């Protein structure tokens, strides 16, 4: 099977966010594989191990993304592709990223494409479905289970807590929800092997794309931090009185009940 | 000027979801005096048209088809694209729900347009329509504008106030026949495992439990409190990882981001990843044995104590309040 994973490099979830010069300050921040993409990588490896084939992990970003791609290779992916747009695209959006990924994938004859259902930074959840549509491929989002049997797939989809069991066929794109699997940590031999695995670096030119072809359709005009929440009131006294006071405050002062 | 804006009325279990009325309000802002056209997709849904009108839609186009009885990406995208083809709108608003998240990017791809996902507000400012949306799960916010193509956004439930319902408003409800076909995904089974009643992402009140809840049974008092307040139960990652509850209840940077009117955190320490998922709630109450717990830093009101004592007492007090009200 020809399996692809769409991966994004994101801020570590532990990081606090700071802004300088109107942008998110990335200096000194730790970066990780977007956690939902990690589920996608793990699932891709499991599907390959059960069905044979090859897993290629693709990321659109800058040269820094190589580190996370190596991690994916160390987990067990076979190949990695970094589409470096740093010199060509200043302010891309989801249209931009999806267009680039679809252009790369259009002649790859992928049987299965996996992605995270959302990235924890931008949080739009658009890129997977957009890529599938551009490739005229069916997709299922927020999946918690995937079974492949020949050319058919049975997928469980999380729908706001309910589960839908969906039957479909390959080629297919799915986006991973938490609970799909337990991503493995790269092993030491895995890390050693990853250094020798192929990591291809491409730019827009290599995909016959011009900057105009991928120009964003939306623009961010301001980034700001939410107002610092002031620590509130910790109630005192007998527990029973505290509870009465709290109910009273919620009813009369905060007016939320 | 003024734009024609389509807004999808999302139907669940035979009625319109609240987020759809909020979406109508957003569509009104985007329309800037132009026409707001409600869209209903499903089986026997045209009867709901008058309710969309009562909440502010000028008229409604419904696509009734047995093939739309359940949501499928292909079925709904075919139907919505048919309505878009007929109406040729300059704006499109959906709720940022499971359905909206799945459908909107496909429509954006087909239109070759941008899409502003998960907007919490929209306003006209300096000749631009400016959408605000959380990034980094609410650790920061961005303001976005559309630079090319139609104004297309999904709106987060519970953030944009719906317009007042006015049953005396009238508007045309027309139907459009669409030949829905070639569905590539087939729903074989739906397993309802969500707690009955209120959906976590739309709930006005959320009662969340953390590691302090200690077990699956430990969630029972939280459920009782949620029932009294008409709220939903959520959880921290710690509680989910410890298998006290299902991952579908997880609130945080991974998991759901919620913004209810009232968030009661029970036995949750308040890791930064969890705070990202709930700190924009209007009022936060923390109940924790540890007075140093991080959660108290974001709480409006705090009680230092054992949740197994405090929560049942709270339930009783709220019951009394309801009786007296």
Interface residues (C-beta under 8 A of the other chain):
Chain A: X11 X13 X14 X16 X17 X19 X24 X35 X36 X93 X94 X95 X98 X120 X121 X122 X123 X124 X125 X126 X127 X128 X129 X130 X132 X133 X134 X138 X139 X140 X141 X142 X144 X154 X158 X159 X160 X161 X162 X163 X164 X165 X166 X167 X168 X169 X177 X178 X179 X215 X216 X217 X218 X219 X220 X221 X222 X223 X224 X225 X226 X229 X231 X232 X233 X234 X235 X239 X240 X242 X243 X244 X246 X247 X249 X250 X251 X254 X256 X257
Chain B: X73 X74 X97 X98 X101 X102 X104 X105 X106 X108 X109 X110 X112 X113 X114 X115 X116 X117 X118 X128 X130 X133 X134 X135 X136 X137 X138 X139 X140 X141 X142 X143 X144 X145 X146 X147 X148 X149 X184 X185 X186 X187 X188 X189 X190 X191 X192 X193 X194 X195 X199 X200 X201 X204 X205 X229 X246 X247 X248 X249 X250 X253 X254 X255 X257 X261 X262 X272 X273 X276 X279 X280 X282 X283 X284 X285 X291 X296 X297 X298 X299 X300 X301 X302 X303 X304 X305 X309 X310 X313 X314 X317 X318 X321
